[in-house]
Amino acid sequence: MKLLIYEHVSAGGLSEKPIPPSILSEGFGMLRTFIEDAKAAGHNVTTILDSRIAELNPPLEADRKIPIHSFRETENAFKKAAENSDATYVIAPETNGTLQTLVKKIEQSGTLSLNSTASAIAEVSDKTLLQQHAKRMRLSTPETMSFNVKDNTENIIQIVKEKIGFPAVFKPTDSVGCEGLSIVNSEKQVKAAITKIAKQASSRFMAQQLIHGTPASVTIISNGTEAQPITLNKQNINLKTPSHNSTYNGGTIPLDDTMQSAAFATAKKLVESLKGLKGYIGVDLILADQEPVVIEVNPRLTTSYIGIRKVVTVNLAQAITDSTLEHKLPTNQKNQCYAHFEKVRMPNPTDKALQETFSIPELVSPPFPTTDASYTYALICTQGSTAQQAKRDFNKTKKQLRDILLSGGKKER
């Protein structure tokens, strides 16, 4: 098949703005690995690249790469490339309706979509509505209250104090990763948490009970009716107060936990109850003392894909294609190893050092240079026969990468 694989950040979704290097490392990593799997499955792949990325000629196996210089060019290229493809897969955040809007354009064009339906994306992207739905399903959820950034702060404090208590988690209702998220330890931090959310261009937010346990996710492949759990993934999340940025840094796959069966059952039940969810779905959970607690559903490719593809015995790109177009789910899936993936902050590279990093097999997203900071981010994924071995290899690769960047690349012989 001829596939258009579109990743919003890499494709010029921020073409007239600086590209945050941390977000780019995840976006490009998902784009690169999904393209590799699509090519391995025998598909012909077209993608769109922001010219600032394209001119660096990063490793990317697409048959056709369309460079763009403006957001208007991105929109036109997306429309034209989709029309010339058999099917399109969109990798984009739900924030401000971005993913929903792009998928809706594909649906209206009559081109085959490998994503969940636009209506399903809209339904689960509102975290407050998703929590209400999960609660009706009698799944365990945190106590949750919804607000607007313009609501009276004293009233918000009083409601949170009475209904949830402190510490609480404050976050936008449609964010991805840890955008705008804060742990609020006391009523004194509420105003700063709301200000932080408002800076994300979000007007609605939620205050949520802080659940203690292991942050995890279940990866699901769904055909729109039946959902097949694939892996349980450990998430590396660093919760911060409003004066600092909370971060999602990566994770380890699979997560060996006695609660795996319960987590799989919870995620399967939730996804199957939401009409229109298909292909690759991520369900975020907290593995608490007694049961998994539902946090949110991601109706799209998640960063965990980068590690999962190393662990599973199926080609996930083909599994997504089969589930969305032919309603077939993967069978006999087994885990063959462990993977550890993580974003790492690195010094800005010289041109020579950047090119040298391209040869590191474990480097999924290279340290693209930034113009407005002295540092950038890269994303590394390693594998091993144990989780500990994968983490050790990750540390070795991280050191190798840093050494290259600090040396400025090999000297000319």
C-alpha positions in Angstrom: 0.0 0.0 0.0 1.0 3.6 -0.5 0.9 5.2 3.0 1.1 8.8 4.1 2.6 8.9 7.6 2.2 12.3 9.1 3.8 13.4 12.4 2.6 16.9 13.3 5.7 18.4 14.9 8.2 17.0 12.4 5.9 17.9 9.5 5.7 21.6 10.1 2.9 21.9 12.6 5.1 24.4 14.3 6.8 25.7 11.1 6.5 29.4 12.0 7.6 28.9 15.7 10.6 27.5 17.5 10.2 23.7 17.8 10.6 22.6 21.5 13.4 20.0 21.4 11.9 17.8 24.0 8.6 17.4 22.0 10.5 17.0 18.8 12.5 14.1 20.2 9.3 12.2 20.9 7.6 13.2 17.6 10.5 12.4 15.3 11.1 9.2 17.3 7.6 7.9 16.6 7.7 9.0 13.0 11.0 7.3 12.3 10.2 4.0 14.0 6.7 3.8 12.5 8.1 4.4 9.0 10.7 1.6 9.6 8.0 -0.8 10.6 5.7 0.2 7.7 8.7 -0.3 5.2 9.5 -3.7 6.8 5.9 -4.7 6.2 6.3 -3.8 2.5 4.5 -0.5 2.2 5.6 2.5 0.2 5.8 5.5 2.5 5.5 9.3 2.0 6.0 11.8 4.8 6.2 15.5 5.3 9.2 17.3 6.9 9.7 20.8 8.3 12.5 22.2 6.1 14.5 23.0 9.3 14.6 19.2 9.9 14.8 18.1 6.3 18.0 20.1 5.6 19.8 18.2 8.3 19.1 14.9 6.4 18.3 12.8 9.5 18.0 9.0 9.1 14.5 8.3 7.8 13.5 5.4 5.6 10.5 7.1 3.8 10.4 6.6 0.0 9.3 10.2 -0.4 10.0 13.2 1.9 8.2 16.4 1.2 10.0 19.5 2.7 7.8 22.5 3.7 8.6 26.0 4.8 5.3 27.3 6.3 2.2 26.1 8.0 0.2 26.8 4.9 2.5 24.6 2.9 2.0 21.9 5.5 -1.8 22.0 5.1 -1.5 21.9 1.3 1.0 19.1 1.3 -1.0 17.1 3.8 -4.2 17.3 1.6 -2.4 16.5 -1.6 -0.3 13.6 -0.2 -3.3 12.1 1.4 -5.2 12.2 -1.9 -2.3 10.4 -3.6 -2.1 7.6 -0.9 -4.1 4.5 -0.3 -4.3 5.3 3.5 -3.1 7.9 5.9 -1.8 7.6 9.5 -1.7 10.7 11.7 0.5 11.1 14.7 -0.5 14.3 16.5 -1.5 15.6 20.0 -5.1 15.9 21.0 -4.3 19.4 22.4 -6.7 22.1 21.0 -8.3 19.5 18.8 -5.3 19.0 16.6 -5.5 15.2 16.1 -9.3 15.3 15.8 -9.1 18.0 13.1 -6.5 16.3 11.0 -8.3 12.9 11.1 -11.6 14.6 10.2 -9.9 16.1 7.1 -8.9 12.6 6.1 -12.4 11.2 6.7 -14.0 14.0 4.6 -11.5 13.4 1.8 -12.7 9.8 1.4 -9.1 8.5 1.9 -8.7 5.5 4.2 -7.7 6.4 7.7 -5.6 4.2 10.0 -6.6 6.2 13.1 -9.6 6.1 15.4 -12.6 8.0 14.2 -12.6 11.8 14.7 -15.7 11.5 16.9 -14.0 8.9 19.1 -10.9 11.0 19.4 -13.1 14.0 20.5 -14.9 11.8 23.1 -11.8 10.5 24.9 -9.6 13.7 24.5 -11.7 15.5 27.1 -10.2 13.9 30.2 -13.2 15.0 32.4 -15.7 13.2 30.2 -13.5 10.2 30.0 -13.3 10.0 33.8 -17.1 10.2 34.0 -17.4 7.4 31.4 -14.9 5.2 33.3 -16.8 5.8 36.5 -20.1 4.7 34.9 -18.3 1.5 33.7 -17.5 0.9 37.4 -13.8 1.2 36.9 -11.6 2.7 39.5 -11.0 6.5 38.9 -9.5 9.3 40.9 -11.9 11.9 42.4 -12.1 14.6 39.7 -13.5 18.1 39.5 -13.6 20.3 36.4 -13.0 24.1 36.3 -12.4 27.0 34.0 -9.2 29.2 34.4 -11.5 32.2 34.7 -13.4 30.7 37.7 -12.9 32.4 41.1 -9.7 31.0 42.6 -11.1 31.1 46.2 -14.1 29.0 45.1 -11.8 26.5 43.3 -9.7 26.2 46.5 -12.7 25.6 48.6 -14.2 23.0 46.3 -10.8 21.1 46.0 -10.4 21.3 49.7 -13.8 19.8 50.4 -14.1 17.3 47.5 -10.5 16.1 46.9 -8.1 17.4 49.4 -4.4 18.3 49.1 -2.1 17.2 47.5 -4.0 17.2 44.2 -3.1 17.1 40.6 -4.0 20.0 38.3 -3.9 19.6 34.5 -5.6 20.8 31.3 -8.5 18.6 30.2 -7.0 18.1 26.7 -3.3 18.1 27.2 -0.8 15.3 26.2 2.2 14.1 28.2 2.7 16.4 31.2 1.9 19.7 29.5 0.6 22.2 32.1 0.5 19.5 34.8 1.3 20.2 38.5 1.2 18.5 41.8 -0.5 21.1 44.1 0.5 20.4 47.8 -1.5 23.2 49.4 -4.0 25.9 48.6 -1.2 28.4 48.4 0.0 26.8 45.1 -3.4 26.8 43.4 -3.2 30.2 41.7 0.2 29.4 40.2 -1.1 26.0 38.9 -4.0 27.7 37.2 -1.6 30.3 35.6 0.6 27.5 34.3 -2.4 25.8 32.7 -3.6 29.1 31.1 -0.1 29.5 29.5 -0.8 26.2 27.6 -3.7 28.0 25.9 -6.1 25.9 27.8 -9.2 27.3 29.4 -10.6 24.2 31.0 -8.8 22.1 33.5 -9.3 19.4 36.1 -8.3 19.0 39.7 -7.7 15.3 40.5 -7.1 13.2 43.6 -3.4 12.2 43.8 -3.2 8.4 43.5 -0.1 6.7 44.9 1.3 3.8 43.0 3.2 2.9 39.8 2.5 5.0 36.7 1.9 2.6 33.8 0.1 2.2 30.5 -1.5 -0.6 28.6 -1.0 -0.7 24.8 -4.0 -1.9 23.0 -4.7 -2.9 19.3 -8.4 -2.5 18.6 -10.5 -3.3 15.5 -13.3 -1.0 16.7 -15.2 -3.7 18.4 -12.7 -6.0 20.1 -9.5 -4.8 21.9 -6.3 -6.8 22.3 -3.9 -5.8 25.1 -0.3 -6.0 23.9 2.0 -4.8 26.6 2.1 -3.3 30.1 4.5 -0.4 30.2 6.3 1.4 33.1 6.2 5.1 32.7 8.9 7.4 33.9 7.0 10.5 35.1 8.4 13.3 37.3 5.6 15.3 39.0 6.5 18.8 39.9 4.9 21.8 41.7 3.6 24.7 39.7 7.0 26.5 39.7 8.6 23.7 37.7 7.7 21.6 34.7 6.4 18.0 35.3 7.9 15.7 32.7 7.3 12.4 31.0 10.8 11.0 30.2 10.2 7.5 28.8 9.8 4.1 30.3 10.6 0.4 30.5 8.8 -2.3 28.7 7.4 -4.7 29.7 6.5 -3.9 33.3 6.6 -7.1 35.3 3.8 -6.6 37.9 1.3 -8.9 39.6 -1.4 -6.5 38.5 -0.8 -7.1 34.8 -3.9 -9.2 34.3 -6.1 -6.7 36.1 -4.5 -3.8 34.1 -5.2 -5.7 30.8 -8.8 -6.4 31.8 -9.4 -2.8 32.8 -7.9 -1.3 29.6 -9.7 -3.9 27.4 -13.1 -3.2 29.0 -12.7 0.6 28.7 -11.5 0.6 25.1 -14.2 -1.8 24.0 -16.9 0.5 25.6 -15.8 3.5 23.5 -17.2 3.3 19.9 -14.8 4.2 17.1 -11.5 3.5 18.9 -9.4 1.4 16.6 -5.8 0.8 15.8 -3.2 1.7 18.4 -4.6 2.9 21.7 -2.7 3.7 25.0 -4.5 3.5 28.3 -2.8 5.3 31.2 -3.2 3.8 34.7 -1.9 4.0 38.2 -1.2 0.6 39.6 -2.4 1.4 43.2 -2.3 -1.0 46.2 -5.6 -2.8 45.4 -6.4 -2.2 41.7 -5.5 -0.3 38.6 -6.9 3.3 38.5 -7.9 4.8 35.1 -6.2 8.1 34.3 -6.7 8.7 30.6 -7.0 7.1 27.1 -4.7 8.2 24.3 -6.4 7.5 20.9 -3.2 7.7 19.0 0.4 6.4 18.7 2.2 7.1 22.0 5.9 7.4 22.7 5.9 4.0 24.2 5.6 2.6 20.7 9.4 3.2 20.3 10.1 0.6 23.0 7.2 -1.7 22.4 8.2 -2.5 18.8 11.5 -3.9 20.2 9.8 -6.2 22.6 6.9 -7.7 20.7 7.0 -10.4 18.0 4.5 -8.7 15.7 5.0 -5.8 13.3 2.9 -3.1 15.0 2.6 -0.9 11.9 1.1 -3.9 10.0 -1.1 -4.7 13.1 -2.5 -1.2 13.0 -3.2 -1.5 9.3 -4.8 -4.9 9.7 -7.0 -3.9 12.6 -8.3 -0.7 11.1 -8.8 -1.9 7.5 -9.5 -5.6 7.9 -10.7 -5.9 11.5 -7.9 -8.4 12.2 -6.2 -8.5 15.6 -2.7 -9.9 16.3 -2.5 -13.4 17.7 0.2 -15.3 19.6 1.9 -12.1 20.7 4.9 -12.8 23.0 7.5 -10.5 24.6 11.0 -11.4 23.4 13.1 -9.0 25.5 13.0 -5.8 27.5 13.4 -2.2 26.2 14.3 1.0 28.0 13.7 4.3 26.2 14.3 7.8 27.5 14.6 11.4 26.5 18.0 12.9 27.4 19.1 16.5 27.6 22.3 17.1 25.6 24.5 20.1 24.6 23.7 21.5 21.2 25.7 19.6 18.5 28.1 20.9 15.9 27.2 19.9 12.3 29.9 17.3 12.3 28.9 15.9 15.7 25.3 15.7 14.7 26.1 13.7 11.5 28.3 11.3 13.6 25.4 10.6 16.0 23.3 9.3 13.1 25.5 6.1 13.2 24.5 5.2 16.7 21.9 2.3 16.3 20.2 3.0 19.7 19.7 6.7 19.0 16.1 7.0 17.8 15.8 10.7 17.7 19.1 12.6 17.2 19.9 15.8 19.1 18.6 18.3 16.6 20.2 21.7 17.2 18.2 24.6 18.7 18.6 28.3 18.0 17.2 29.6 21.3 18.9 27.4 23.9 22.3 26.0 24.7 20.9 22.5 25.0 18.7 20.1 23.1 17.1 16.6 23.6 17.7 13.2 22.0 15.8 9.9 22.5 17.6 6.7 23.1 16.1 3.2 23.1 18.0 0.1 24.2 17.0 -3.6 24.7 18.3 -6.5 26.7 17.4 -9.9 28.1 16.4 -8.2 31.4 15.2 -4.7 32.3 18.5 -4.1 34.1 20.5 -5.0 31.1 18.5 -2.7 28.9 19.0 0.2 31.4 22.8 -0.5 31.6 23.0 -0.4 27.8 21.0 2.8 27.8 23.5 4.4 30.2 26.4 3.3 27.9 24.7 4.8 24.8 24.0 8.0 26.7 27.6 8.4 27.6 28.7 7.7 24.0 26.3 10.3 22.7 27.5 12.9 25.2 31.2 12.2 24.4 30.5 12.8 20.7 28.7 16.1 21.4 31.3 17.4 23.8 34.1 16.6 21.5 32.4 18.3 18.5 32.7 15.1 16.4 35.8 13.3 15.2 38.6 15.4 13.9 39.5 15.3 10.3 42.2 12.7 9.5 
